[in-house]
Amino acid sequence: ARAASRSKMILGHGIDDESMSYLESLQGYEVLRDRFPGSEGWVRYVAIPGLWHCRGGTGPTDTVEALLDALIPWVEKGQAPTAIRANRLTYEGGREKSMLLCTEPLRARLKAPGLDFKDAANWECRAPNAPRRK
């Protein structure tokens, strides 16, 4: 029934949240995933570096927009997100940095040493402990 509804959900939680550890919501996601086989077809979890509770911190400032932009092609075209680009914007409207947000269990890793870490294009989503691609 859930698959027929085309309902999708991306859960996001700031890693630097001072109110509740993102590990608690990750644990909740894992319980949901384990309880409902096939849930990868309708739910994803994203831990957001630098984000405080709801907003603020050193993380991206356009998280809501970035997650929505990832959700739309998943609902409309069946393209599930694994990597989501988010930005930290300045008050003047410029971009301070872009970040790659990865869906669980993937982790953002710099593609090679020495690359500009403030550019999401220099990052890739990989399984934990996976070797860097050559």
Backbone torsions as a table, in degrees:
resi	resn	phi	psi	omega
1	ALA	NA	-41.7	-179.1
2	ARG	-63.3	-41.8	-179.2
3	ALA	-64.6	-37.2	-179.6
4	ALA	-68.1	-25.4	-177.4
5	SER	-76.6	-16.1	-175.6
6	ARG	63.2	14.3	177.8
7	SER	-66.6	140.0	179.0
8	LYS	-137.8	154.6	-179.3
9	MET	-149.3	134.2	172.0
10	ILE	-116.0	119.2	177.2
11	LEU	-94.0	129.0	178.3
12	GLY	-127.2	142.7	179.6
13	HIS	-145.1	134.8	179.0
14	GLY	-71.9	129.1	179.5
15	ILE	-63.8	-32.7	-177.9
16	ASP	-95.0	17.9	179.3
17	ASP	-58.5	121.5	-179.3
18	GLU	-85.0	-9.8	-177.6
19	SER	-91.9	-35.0	-176.7
20	MET	-153.9	133.9	179.4
21	SER	-66.3	137.3	175.7
22	TYR	-61.9	-22.5	178.6
23	LEU	-64.3	-29.1	176.9
24	GLU	-68.4	-44.2	179.4
25	SER	-71.9	-32.2	174.9
26	LEU	-62.5	-42.4	177.7
27	GLN	-61.8	-41.6	176.9
28	GLY	-61.3	-41.7	177.0
29	TYR	-61.4	-43.5	-179.2
30	GLU	-63.6	-38.1	176.1
31	VAL	-63.2	-45.6	178.9
32	LEU	-60.4	-47.2	-179.5
33	ARG	-60.1	-43.0	-178.6
34	ASP	-73.1	-31.6	-177.7
35	ARG	-76.7	-29.8	-176.9
36	PHE	-118.8	90.1	177.2
37	PRO	-55.5	138.0	-178.2
38	GLY	88.3	1.8	-178.0
39	SER	-63.9	-18.8	177.5
40	GLU	-62.4	-14.0	176.7
41	GLY	-79.8	-9.7	-178.0
42	TRP	-142.1	-2.4	179.3
43	VAL	-140.9	141.4	174.7
44	ARG	-133.6	154.0	177.8
45	TYR	-123.3	134.9	179.4
46	VAL	-130.0	121.1	171.5
47	ALA	-89.2	130.1	-172.0
48	ILE	-109.7	109.4	-177.9
49	PRO	-61.2	138.5	173.9
50	GLY	78.3	-7.5	-176.4
51	LEU	-85.3	131.1	174.5
52	TRP	-82.3	-166.4	178.9
53	HIS	-68.0	111.7	179.5
54	CYS	73.8	-44.7	-178.6
55	ARG	-167.3	171.5	-179.3
56	GLY	89.3	179.4	-178.1
57	GLY	93.0	-163.5	-178.0
58	THR	-100.4	2.6	-177.3
59	GLY	-83.4	-166.4	-177.8
60	PRO	-65.6	149.1	178.3
61	THR	-101.9	-8.1	-179.8
62	ASP	-115.7	35.9	-175.6
63	THR	-59.1	-46.0	-178.5
64	VAL	-59.5	-46.2	179.8
65	GLU	-64.4	-41.3	-179.2
66	ALA	-64.3	-42.9	179.5
67	LEU	-67.6	-39.3	176.9
68	LEU	-64.6	-41.6	177.8
69	ASP	-62.0	-29.8	177.0
70	ALA	-79.8	-30.0	-177.6
71	LEU	-73.1	-37.7	-175.1
72	ILE	-59.3	-52.4	179.0
73	PRO	-67.0	-23.8	176.5
74	TRP	-67.9	-45.3	179.9
75	VAL	-70.8	-45.9	-172.2
76	GLU	-81.9	-31.5	-173.7
77	LYS	-125.5	-0.9	-179.8
78	GLY	74.8	17.5	-179.7
79	GLN	-92.2	93.5	-178.2
80	ALA	-69.4	137.5	-178.8
81	PRO	-77.3	143.2	168.7
82	THR	-123.6	-32.1	179.4
83	ALA	-129.3	128.9	-177.7
84	ILE	-125.7	128.1	178.9
85	ARG	-92.1	128.3	177.2
86	ALA	-128.8	159.3	-175.1
87	ASN	-127.1	149.7	168.1
88	ARG	-102.8	111.3	-177.1
89	LEU	-97.3	149.4	177.6
90	THR	-86.4	166.2	177.4
91	TYR	-62.1	-27.9	-179.8
92	GLU	-79.8	-5.8	177.9
93	GLY	97.9	1.7	176.4
94	GLY	-85.8	173.5	179.2
95	ARG	-103.1	122.5	176.8
96	GLU	-79.6	-41.9	176.9
97	LYS	-163.4	159.3	172.3
98	SER	-115.9	149.7	-175.3
99	MET	-131.1	148.6	175.8
100	LEU	-102.2	119.9	176.9
101	LEU	-101.8	130.2	-176.5
102	CYS	-112.0	144.6	177.1
103	THR	-80.7	146.8	-178.9
104	GLU	-58.5	134.2	10.4
105	PRO	-98.2	12.6	-177.2
106	LEU	-72.7	156.0	179.3
107	ARG	-130.0	143.6	176.7
108	ALA	-76.0	129.1	179.2
109	ARG	-133.7	138.8	176.7
110	LEU	-63.6	134.8	-175.8
111	LYS	-65.5	-33.6	-179.6
112	ALA	-156.9	150.9	177.5
113	PRO	-60.5	145.4	175.5
114	GLY	87.7	-7.9	178.6
115	LEU	-74.0	157.0	178.7
116	ASP	-67.3	111.8	-177.0
117	PHE	-73.9	-8.2	179.5
118	LYS	-90.5	7.8	-179.7
119	ASP	-120.1	115.5	-178.0
120	ALA	-58.0	-25.5	179.7
121	ALA	-64.2	-19.4	-179.1
122	ASN	-91.3	5.8	-179.0
123	TRP	-116.2	159.8	174.0
124	GLU	-143.3	154.3	176.7
125	CYS	-91.1	124.9	-179.6
126	ARG	-134.7	158.5	173.3
127	ALA	-64.9	146.9	177.4
128	PRO	-53.3	136.8	178.7
129	ASN	67.1	9.8	176.4
130	ALA	-74.2	142.0	179.4
131	PRO	-68.6	152.3	177.3
132	ARG	-66.0	140.6	176.2
133	ARG	-72.2	144.2	-179.9
134	LYS	-87.5	NA	NA
